[in-house]
């Protein structure tokens, strides 16, 4: 049976959630375009898991005390990523270290990807799902069902860079594309479950 944990994660669970997301996103077309290798991708995911555990929310799907899925959420009305949030989270040094570790080419690509997705970011009040990934059947569905119920006060927005594998999944939950953009040669669907934006 899958249960959902909705609480701040300790160090071991943070690591487990990051490992699940690394595995879930290892074949994602956009992240493969951004990062030189899977090691850099996993460094980025671990950094984001830590950052969002401090500044947003992380929900995990659990089977027999083992994390098999995770969703990362930005708080409604706050910027996706800002210098202020980095400083107040106490992660400035970790983020600087990450930027120094990855190759300059990845840094440039990552900056471009962030700028492009922010430029097209949904402009109405919304909850933003930064990442959703799982490594067990039913875990992604359980997370999405939980999250849609929890965040029902306004629309949910997300970007799907793995359209081929994920389009049907999101459509089953009432999401629809409001725009498709090109990010470094990869088609990225911008999705919402808002009924008013068709």
Number of C-alpha atoms within 10 A of each C-alpha: 8 20 16 18 15 13 11 15 20 11 10 9 14 19 16 20 29 25 19 22 26 21 14 19 21 15 12 14 17 20 22 15 17 21 20 14 14 16 13 18 21 19 15 19 20 19 17 17 24 22 20 20 21 18 19 18 20 26 23 32 29 20 15 9 9 13 26 25 31 30 22 22 23 21 16 15 11 14 13 19 14 10 10 10 17 17 11 12 15 12 16 15 11 14 16 10 11 16 14 11 12 18 13 11 11 18 17 11 17 16 11 15 19 13 12 15 16 14 10 12 16 21 9 11 13 23 24 25 19 17 20 23 23 24 17 16 11 15 25 21 17 17 24 19 12 16 19 16 9 9 14 11 11 14 19 22 24 23 22 22 22 18 17 8 10 11 17 11 14 19 14 10 13 12 22 20 20 15 14 16 16 14 18 15 10 17 16 21 20 21 25 26 22 17 10 7 10 12
